[in-house]
């Protein structure tokens, strides 16, 4: 069992990306990636709005909203454990979660720094 939470088997994946004791670090990684993304978008001259509630679905709060020619594009950051199946699954989860809003681009960065090739879009 995990020595910190005693709720699950202690694996690398659990300790880095699932243990509730490490939730502040997990949130910090996510917020750090979101901040870097926002800074890059602004540096490129792209106006981006963080954490904006969608007008038609107030439960939907994508991490970044960009409006291009009146069509919003939503970017949502996820930082799963670096196992390839996790990276692809969490990217699809973001598309499923926000797909009803319009164009969704998940930004998937592994907790240990891996990069999903689809991020390049």
One Martini backbone bead per residue (centre of mass of N, CA, C, O) as a GRO file, in nm:
protein
  121
    1UNK     BB    1   0.101   0.034   0.014
    2UNK     BB    2   0.076   0.349   0.044
    3UNK     BB    3   0.262   0.550   0.263
    4UNK     BB    4   0.069   0.806   0.252
    5UNK     BB    5  -0.255   0.704   0.203
    6UNK     BB    6  -0.351   0.392   0.206
    7UNK     BB    7  -0.538   0.343  -0.087
    8UNK     BB    8  -0.297   0.219  -0.262
    9UNK     BB    9  -0.082   0.116  -0.469
   10UNK     BB   10   0.264   0.156  -0.485
   11UNK     BB   11   0.332   0.354  -0.755
   12UNK     BB   12   0.448   0.571  -0.969
   13UNK     BB   13   0.177   0.664  -1.075
   14UNK     BB   14   0.044   0.719  -0.804
   15UNK     BB   15   0.247   0.919  -0.675
   16UNK     BB   16   0.247   1.132  -0.921
   17UNK     BB   17  -0.096   1.104  -1.029
   18UNK     BB   18  -0.298   1.004  -0.750
   19UNK     BB   19  -0.214   1.097  -0.481
   20UNK     BB   20  -0.370   1.295  -0.246
   21UNK     BB   21  -0.111   1.406  -0.105
   22UNK     BB   22  -0.007   1.520  -0.410
   23UNK     BB   23  -0.208   1.738  -0.519
   24UNK     BB   24  -0.047   2.007  -0.517
   25UNK     BB   25   0.159   1.910  -0.733
   26UNK     BB   26  -0.042   1.847  -0.959
   27UNK     BB   27  -0.161   2.131  -0.980
   28UNK     BB   28   0.108   2.276  -1.028
   29UNK     BB   29   0.174   2.146  -1.300
   30UNK     BB   30  -0.073   2.239  -1.451
   31UNK     BB   31  -0.040   2.550  -1.398
   32UNK     BB   32   0.237   2.575  -1.531
   33UNK     BB   33   0.152   2.493  -1.816
   34UNK     BB   34  -0.066   2.710  -1.848
   35UNK     BB   35   0.121   2.955  -1.815
   36UNK     BB   36   0.306   2.898  -2.052
   37UNK     BB   37   0.085   2.902  -2.266
   38UNK     BB   38  -0.014   3.190  -2.219
   39UNK     BB   39   0.257   3.330  -2.273
   40UNK     BB   40   0.291   3.228  -2.566
   41UNK     BB   41   0.033   3.344  -2.684
   42UNK     BB   42   0.091   3.641  -2.617
   43UNK     BB   43   0.367   3.653  -2.769
   44UNK     BB   44   0.197   3.585  -3.049
   45UNK     BB   45  -0.078   3.767  -3.026
   46UNK     BB   46  -0.278   3.587  -2.859
   47UNK     BB   47  -0.584   3.592  -2.731
   48UNK     BB   48  -0.623   3.472  -2.394
   49UNK     BB   49  -0.848   3.288  -2.177
   50UNK     BB   50  -0.874   3.194  -1.856
   51UNK     BB   51  -1.114   3.012  -1.710
   52UNK     BB   52  -1.381   3.019  -1.893
   53UNK     BB   53  -1.700   3.025  -1.894
   54UNK     BB   54  -1.956   2.889  -2.055
   55UNK     BB   55  -2.257   3.018  -2.150
   56UNK     BB   56  -2.415   2.724  -2.202
   57UNK     BB   57  -2.194   2.586  -1.983
   58UNK     BB   58  -2.114   2.639  -1.650
   59UNK     BB   59  -1.932   2.364  -1.618
   60UNK     BB   60  -1.753   2.475  -1.845
   61UNK     BB   61  -1.379   2.503  -1.792
   62UNK     BB   62  -1.153   2.584  -1.976
   63UNK     BB   63  -0.827   2.681  -1.961
   64UNK     BB   64  -0.847   2.788  -2.274
   65UNK     BB   65  -0.952   3.078  -2.470
   66UNK     BB   66  -0.993   3.122  -2.823
   67UNK     BB   67  -1.061   3.385  -3.060
   68UNK     BB   68  -1.137   3.313  -3.406
   69UNK     BB   69  -1.343   3.452  -3.599
   70UNK     BB   70  -1.579   3.382  -3.372
   71UNK     BB   71  -1.417   3.108  -3.310
   72UNK     BB   72  -1.371   2.898  -3.070
   73UNK     BB   73  -1.086   2.779  -2.885
   74UNK     BB   74  -1.000   2.493  -2.692
   75UNK     BB   75  -0.776   2.455  -2.414
   76UNK     BB   76  -0.664   2.157  -2.241
   77UNK     BB   77  -0.498   2.057  -1.964
   78UNK     BB   78  -0.280   1.766  -1.917
   79UNK     BB   79  -0.106   1.557  -1.644
   80UNK     BB   80  -0.009   1.263  -1.686
   81UNK     BB   81   0.114   0.984  -1.694
   82UNK     BB   82   0.372   0.867  -1.929
   83UNK     BB   83   0.203   0.661  -2.041
   84UNK     BB   84   0.083   0.631  -2.352
   85UNK     BB   85  -0.211   0.553  -2.282
   86UNK     BB   86  -0.262   0.798  -2.100
   87UNK     BB   87  -0.215   1.025  -2.301
   88UNK     BB   88  -0.438   0.945  -2.506
   89UNK     BB   89  -0.679   0.922  -2.310
   90UNK     BB   90  -0.674   1.218  -2.196
   91UNK     BB   91  -0.714   1.354  -2.466
   92UNK     BB   92  -0.992   1.226  -2.522
   93UNK     BB   93  -1.133   1.323  -2.267
   94UNK     BB   94  -1.123   1.624  -2.347
   95UNK     BB   95  -1.287   1.597  -2.609
   96UNK     BB   96  -1.539   1.482  -2.468
   97UNK     BB   97  -1.592   1.712  -2.257
   98UNK     BB   98  -1.566   1.972  -2.492
   99UNK     BB   99  -1.691   1.907  -2.782
  100UNK     BB  100  -1.975   2.064  -2.755
  101UNK     BB  101  -1.834   2.357  -2.794
  102UNK     BB  102  -1.604   2.257  -3.010
  103UNK     BB  103  -1.289   2.329  -3.046
  104UNK     BB  104  -1.043   2.088  -2.928
  105UNK     BB  105  -0.718   2.123  -2.755
  106UNK     BB  106  -0.518   1.915  -2.620
  107UNK     BB  107  -0.272   1.936  -2.355
  108UNK     BB  108  -0.019   1.684  -2.336
  109UNK     BB  109   0.173   1.637  -2.034
  110UNK     BB  110   0.384   1.471  -1.876
  111UNK     BB  111   0.491   1.445  -1.549
  112UNK     BB  112   0.798   1.375  -1.684
  113UNK     BB  113   0.782   1.529  -1.996
  114UNK     BB  114   0.613   1.422  -2.200
  115UNK     BB  115   0.498   1.414  -2.555
  116UNK     BB  116   0.232   1.468  -2.752
  117UNK     BB  117   0.217   1.494  -3.090
  118UNK     BB  118  -0.070   1.644  -3.104
  119UNK     BB  119   0.030   1.919  -2.980
  120UNK     BB  120   0.136   2.056  -3.246
  121UNK     BB  121  -0.152   2.168  -3.331
   0.00000   0.00000   0.00000
